[in-house]
Amino acid sequence: MAENTKGMCVKREPIFNVPAIVLAIIALLLGVQFYIDWLGADAASEAIMAYGFVPGDVTERIYGNVLQPLIDQGLASPEDTAQAVSAELADYLRGHPSFVPLTFVSYAFLHGGWAHVLMNSAWLLAFGSLVARRVGPVRFLVLFIASAIGGALMHWATHSGDVMPVIGASGSVSGIMAAAVRFAFQPGESLSGFSLHATGSYRAPALPLWQTFRDRRTLRFIVLWLGVNIATGLAGVPLGLTEGGIAWEAHLGGFLVGLVLFSWIDPPIDTAHLEA
């Protein structure tokens, strides 16, 4: 509280007002990274193979005939580095399978280094604060987990025989960003959710899904987001831990889930105060 020149008390809004669920998820991401670093390289690699999302291991469980062919290819072409790595991972997975179906979610809490986890945390802080205050902690957590699953499914659909583990919260963060797109670009809105209170602009009605692709502001953001993700994915930007690149398909899967699922998790908005 602060006193103005006439002696009246004016309530000041805090500059940073981050929802607890967002802080909790970021703390968990950072805590897991601390633990992974503490384990050491060998134990960290084992944890990533166990809890990261390995599409080839999922395919092996469902259809079979994935791991052994990779091992045979590696033996037939030992000079091919890529095939040798795939063969080594496939051989490891035969004796140490990943924890499917938990990995459809657990991969989102693992990262390829501090740069990776800090980048995802920053985006989650910016967009997650906006969405969490609108939908509440339970629905926000549902959105986060569903987007992770969507990202894993999209990556599996496009890399069904790949045994390189996918890690990172980017699919979930992409889903959160997509949810924010549904309402954050309305006239007078702001993407900076750090200082908005319960009657702030993030309480405005969301765009219908079909109109999201017709509104110029949201369409520009979606096209820009898609272009950046495809460009960085095709360029093979390293994650820091493995030799793999950015799994932009997982980002796309999470984004699509967030964009569509928001229609069901968005709570009814009382627009009386806005009309007034």
N, C-alpha and C positions, 0 to 999 in steps of 0.2 A: 504494500500500500504506500502511496505517496501523497503529500499534501500540496494542493495547488495554491495560487496566490490569494484566493478567497477563503482559504482554510478548509476547503472541502477535500475529502479523501478520494483519490482516484485509484482504481485497481489497475495495476500494470500487469500486462500479460508477459509471461516468461519468454525470453528469446528462444530457448530450446525447450520444447515440450514434446518429447518423443514418447510414444506409447510404450508401456512396459513390455508388451509382447515383442515389439521390434528390438528393444534393448536385450531381451532375453535370448532371442534367436542370434543376434550378433555376438553376445557373450558366449553362447554355445559354439558358434563357428570359431571364434578366437580361442576358446578353451580347447577344442579338438585339435586346432593347429599347434598349440603349445604342447599338447600331449604327443602328437605325432613327432614333433621335433625332439621331445624328450626320449622317445622310444629308440631313436637311432635309425640309420638308413635301412638296415635289413628288416627290422621289426616293422618299420613304417611301410615298406614295400609289401610285407605280408598283410598288414592291416588294409592297405588299399586294394589288394587282390581279393580280400575277404569281404570288404564292405563297399568297395567301388562297384559301379555297374558295368558288368562284362557281358555285352550282347551275345558273344559267341557261346558263353556258358549257359545263358538262357536258352539259346537255340539247341544246344546239346541236350539239355534236360527235356525239351519238347520233342525234337525230331531225331536227335542223335547225329552221328556221322559228321561232326564238325572238328573235334579236337584231333582225332587220329589222322585225318588227311593233312592237317596243318603240320603235325609232327613228321609225317612222311615227306612232305614238301621240303621241310627244313633239312632232313637227312639227304634228300636228293640234290639240294642246291645249297651246300654249306657256305658258299662264297656270297650268297645273297643275304645281306645283313637284315633286311626287313623280314624275310622268311625265317631266318634263324631266330630272330626275336620272337616272332609269332609261335614258332615251334617250341621255344623254351617256355613261353607263357602257357601254351596248350598242355605241355607235359606237366607243368606245375598244377594246372587246374584239374587234371585227372586225379591227382592225389589230394588236392586241397581246393575243392569247389567253393565258389563264393556263396554267400548266405542269401540265396534267392528264396523268397521274393522280397526280403528285407532290403536288398540292394536297390530296389526301385525308389527307395526314399533315402537310405543311409548314404548313398553316394553324394548327396547334396551337402552333407556336413563335412566332407573331406575336400581338401584343396591342395594344389600343387605348389604351395609356397606362400609366403606372406604377402607378396604383391597380389597374388590371385585372391586370397581371402579378404584383404583390405579393400580391393576394388569392388568385390561383391557386397561387402559390408557398407561401403559408401553409397552404392546404388540402392541398397535395401533401406538405408537410413533416409535417403531423400524421398523415394517413392513409397516405401513401406509405411512411413509416418503418416502420409496422406491417406492411404487406403485403410490402415488399421484404425484410425480415428473415425472413419466412416462406417466400417462394417463390424468393429469390435474384435476382441482377441480370438474368440473361438472361430468365427468365420474367416478371420485372417489366417489362422493356422491351417484351416481346411484348404484355403486357397493356396497357401505355400506348399503343402504336401501334395495336393492334386497337380499343381504345376510341375513339381519334381517328377511325379509319375508320368505326366504327359511328356516331359522332356525325355525321360528314359525310353518310353514307348516309341517316340519318333526316332530316337537314335537307333533303337533296336530294329525298327522297320527299314532303316537305310544302311545299317551295318550289322546285319544278322550274323555274319560269320567272323566278326572282328573280336579278338581276345584282348585287345588293349582296354584297360579299365577306364571308364569315364568318371570324373570326379568334379565337384564344384556345385555351388548353389545358383549358378547362372540360369538354369532352367526355371527354378523357383522365382528368382528375381525378375526374370523376363515375364513371368505370369503376373507378378505384382505390378510391373510397369504397364502391362496391357490393361489391367484392371483400372489403373489410374487414368489411362487414356480415355476411358469411357465417360469421365466427368471432369477431368482437370483442365481441359481446353475450352470449357464453356466461357462465354463472354464475362470478363472480370475475374476469371479464375486465376490461380497461381499454382505452379508446380512446387513452390517452396512451402512445404507443409509444417515447417518447424515452429511457426508462431501462430497457427490458426487454432481458434477455440471452438467450442461445441456449436456455435452458430456461424461458423466461418464458411467460406465459399465452398469447401469440400462437401457441404451438405446440400448442394444444389442437385436437382434431378439429373440422372445420368442419361447419356444419349442411348437410344435404342441401338441394338447391335447393327442392324442394317444401315442406320444413319451414320455410324462410325466411319464407314468406308465412303461416305459422301461428303462429310464435313472436311473442309480444306485443311483445317488445323490438325485434326487427328490423322488424316490421310498423309499429310506431309511427315508427321512424326513416324508413322508406321513404315512408310517407304524409306525414310532415312535410317530407322532402326534396322530394317531388313537389309538394306544395302551395306551398312557397316558390318553386320554380323556375317553376311555372305562373303564380303571382301576379306575380312580377317580370317574367316574359316578357310577359304580357298588359299590364302597366303600361308597358312600353316603356322600361325603365331604360336610359339611354344608356351606351354603352361608353366614350365620351370622344373617339374619333377620328372616327367617322362619326355620322350621324344615325339609324342603326339601333338596334334594341333588343337585348336579350339573346336569343340563339337557344336558347330552352329546349328545343326539339326536339332540338338537337344534344346537349344535356346528357342528355336522356332516352335517346337512342341510345347514348351512351357508357356510361350507367348499366346499361342492359340487357345490353350486351356484357360488361361487367365482372362482372355478376351471374351470367351463364350460363357465360362462359369460365373463371371461377375453378374450376369443377368439373374442368376438364382440365389446368389449369396448377398446381393445388395439389399439392405433393409429398406422398408418403405420410408420415404422422406416426407416429413411434414413441411410443406412449402408455405404455410400461412404467414410465417415471419418474413419470408422472402417477398411475398406479395405485399405485405404491409410496408 
